[in-house]
Amino acid sequence: MTTLFTRIIDGEIPGRFVWSDEVCVAFGTIAPITDGHVLVVPRAEITELTQAPDDVLAHLVVVAKAIGLAQQAAWDAPRAGLLVAGFEVEHLHLHVLPAWDEASLSFRNARPDVPGEELDAAANRVREALRAGGHGAHVPSALGSPAL
């Protein structure tokens, strides 16, 4: 069965894309813990972390690092956090977010009521920081499209 994330990648459900390459995409979550919270998702439907081929997992972490650096620059955050839980959607995804403290890493602080225009603005901030960091080739030309 097609996952929610595959439907987002395929354009059936809108997404706020900040990264796209042949292995993965990254898009803003609809319930961010902090502004700029992004999900890095493999294009392949891999259920969870321990099922990922090593090369795919390594690629996801490299992309997460690039996004984390962009988030730190965009929000002047001392850290970039990386969480892997995956209970809400059975499609591997890495949560990458700017972090200031341990509370910045708690799903209890997720905000499902952030207005769409604020989510758009946060995604655009990540996109701009990725371009400034030399990753423009992987930033999709349109916020709502995973295509380059």
N, C-alpha and C positions, 0 to 999 in steps of 0.2 A: 504494500500500500504506500502511496506517495505521502511523504511527510509534509508538515506545515512549512518547513524550511525549503523543501524542494519546490513547493508551490510559490514561495516568495522568489526564489532564484529564477523560476520559470516565468515570472511576471504575472501569475494568476492572482496573487495577493500583493498589494503595494509594499515596498520596502524603501528604506532610506540608506542607499548603498554608498559606502565610503571606499571600498576596495573591491577589485575584481581581477582574477587571473585564471589560468587554466585549471588550477587545483581547488581554489576556494573563493569565497566572497566574504565581505564583512558589511554588516548593516547595523543601524541603531536599533536598540531594543525599544519596545513600546512601554516598558516599565523600568526605566533606568534607576539604578541605585544612586549614581552621581551623574551630572550632566556629561555627555560625551560617551556614555556606556555603549559599547559596541559588541556585537557577536561575530566571531570569526567561525565560518561554517564551511566544511568541505562540500564541494559540488556532489560528490558521491554520497549516497545514503549509507553512512556508517553509523551504527546505532550508538556506540559509546566509545570512550577513550581506549579501552583495552582491546577493542576490535580494529583499531586504526592501523594500517600498515605504517611501519616506522618512517618511511619517506614522507608520507602524507602528514603524519603527526609532527615531524620536524619542520615541514613547510608551514603548518599552521602556527607553530610557535615563533618562527621567524617573522611571519606576518603580524602576529600579536605583538611582537617586540617593536616593529616599525610603527604600528598603531599606538602602542603605549608611549613611545617617544613623542609622537605627534600630540597625544593627549596631554602629556606633561608640558609641552611647549604651549599648547593652546590655553590651558587652564592654570599654568604656573603651579602644577601639582608636584609635590616632592617624590611621589611614587606613581607607578602604573601598577594596578592590580590585575591578577589573572586568576580566574576561578573556572573550574570545570566541575559541573554538577550533572546537568543533563536529565534531570528527572521530569521536567515539564514537557520536553519534546524529545522523542526518541530518534534524534539525529545529532550526532556529535557537534558540540559548539563550545567555543572558548569565550568566556566573558572577559572583556578587556575594558578597564575603566580607570580614569584618573582617581588617585586615592590620597587622602590626607591623614587617615587614621584607620584603626580597625573597623570602626562603624562604616567606613566607606566600602567595606567588603562584605557587608551583611545583607542577605536577601530580605531580611525583615525591613530594611530601609528602601526597598523598591517602591517606586512611585508610579502607579498605573494611571494616574489622572493628569499627567503632564500634557498640556495642549499641543496639538500637532505642530503649530508654528514654532514652538520652543524646541520640539524634537528635530524639526527641519534645521533650525538655527544651530543646534548642537552638532548635527551631522555635517553641516556645511563648515563649521569650525574645524572639525576633524579633517575634512577633505582639504581645506586650505592649508592646514598644518602638514598634512602628508605631501602635498605639492611642494611646500616650502622646504620640506625635508628631503626632496629629491625623488619622491615616489609618484610623481605625476602620471607616469605611464600606467599605473595601476588604479588610478582614481577614475571611475566612470565619468563620462561627459555629462550625464544627467543624474541628479540625485535619486530618481526613482527607477533607474535602470542598472542591471548588473553588467551590461555590455560596455566594452571599452570603445 
